[in-house]
Amino acid sequence: MIAISLSLSCTSGKGKKFNPQGREQVFASEDERLLAIEKKRAEIDSLQLDIETLVFENNIKLTILPPAPQGDITSRTSKAIATKMMQITAQNGIGGYGNSPAFCLATLFTPTGRATTGTVPQRMITKYTITFVVGNMLTGDVYATHDIDVEGVGATFEEATNNAVNSIKNCIELQQMLKTSSEKILSWYNGNPQGFKAIVEEYVTNQNYATAYALLATVPKQATVCFDYAAKRQGQVLDELKNQKAEELLTDLKSAIASAGERYNPMVAGCMKMIPANSKQHAEAAKLYDNYTKHVQDVRLDSIKHEQKVELERLAMEQIKMKYGQEAAMKQAENTVNSSDGENKSSGGLIASFKEHPFLWGLGAGALLAGAGGIALYSSLPLMGKLALAFLI
C-alpha cells in the first residue's frame, strides 16, 4: 500500500525516479537487538491465531461500518476503529474495503463505565463492550457476533476512548467469527444462485447500475455458479454504469486536470478511459485530455516507463469503480437501517442494532490511508505476501 503511494508521489515531478532507501535501525547493543526481536515475536504470539482457520482463499468482501462520531467517539476515533477492523480482516484473509452492498462487518460500542482517578495528575477512564457483527444487508440476517470488553486511560475521555480502541487485538474468537461468517456467506451464494441473479437483474432494471456492478464485482470465486454469472454480466453492467456516470466522469476529469497542474496524474487518464466513446461527453473530454497531454511534460512516455504508466492508470480506473461501489454499499446500509421489517428474527435483530447504534455510512476516498491503489496492490499479492503484510500492518 505504501509502495503505491510512494510510486504515485515520485512520478509527480519531472524526471524523478522511485528510489526507495533502505531503513537502518541502530541498537545500542546486541542484547537490545535481541530484546526487540523477542518483543515483536511476543506481539505476534499474543494474537494466538490458528493458521488452519485463516480464510485467505475465500475472497470474501465485507463493508466496514464503524460507529458514527458521537460523545467520546470522535471522527478520529471512528476512523481508527475502521482501520483496526481493516487490519483484523486482512490478517484473516478477508477484504474489508467498503464496496460490498451485500455483506458488512459492523462495530457496535456500548459504554459500560466512565470514571476519573483520584491521583494527580488526574486521569480519565472509559470502558466499553464492543460487539462485532457480520450481517447480510440484502436480507438482514446476522451470520456471527462477538463481544469484547475494552478499557482506556487518558488525559481526557476522548483520549481514553482512543486508547481503548488501540487495545483491540485480533484473537481466536474474532478469527472464528470471521471464518463462520465466511462459510455462511459462501453458503448463501452457493445455495441461492438464482436469487442472487434476480437481485442483480432487479437493480439493472431499475437502472441502479452502481449497486448491480458492485454486487457482481464482489462475488467470491468459490461461489462458482454466481461467479461465472458475474464474470459474464459484469462488463455489460459496467458499460451501462459508465454511460450513466458520463457527466459525473467529465466533471471528475476536469477536477483531475486542475489538480494535476504541470504534473502527471494517472487519474486524468483513468477518467478519460471511463467515459464511453459513444457518449455526448466524449468529444469535450477528448479535447480536454489532448490539451492536457500537450502541456504536461510528465505525460510523455520518455519521462515515465510505459508499463508503469499503464498500471497506474489502470489503478486509477479501479479507484473510480470502487468509489461507485462504496457509494452503493453505503446506500444499501442506509436502506437496512431505515427498514421497518421486524418479521424475520435475524433481520429484526440486525436492524434493531443498527437503529440503536448509528454508523458512519461511508469512509470516504482515501480516509483509511490505504486508498484504492493500495487495495489493488494488496489484492494482487500472493497468499504468503498477504499473510506477511497482514502481520506488518
Secondary structure, DSSP 8 states (H G I E B T S, - for coil): -HHHHHHHHHTSSTT------------SSHHHHHHHHHHHHHHHHHT---GGG--TTS--EEEEE-B--BTTB-HHHHHHHHHHHHHHHHHTT-EESS--SSEEEEEEEEEEEEEE-SSSS--EEEEEEEEEEEEETTT--EEEEEEEEEEEEESSHHHHHHHHHHT----HHHHHHHHHHHHHHHHHHHT-HHHHHHHHHHHHHTT-HHHHHHHHHT--TTSHHHHHHHHHHHHHHHHHHHHHTHHHHHHHHHHHHHHHTTS--HHHHHHHHHS-TTSTTHHHHHHHHHHHHHH-GGGSTTTS-HHHHHHHHHHHHHHHHHHHHHHHHHHHHHHHHH----SSHHHHHHHHHHHHS-B-----TTTTSSHHHHHHHHHHS-HHHHHHHHHH-
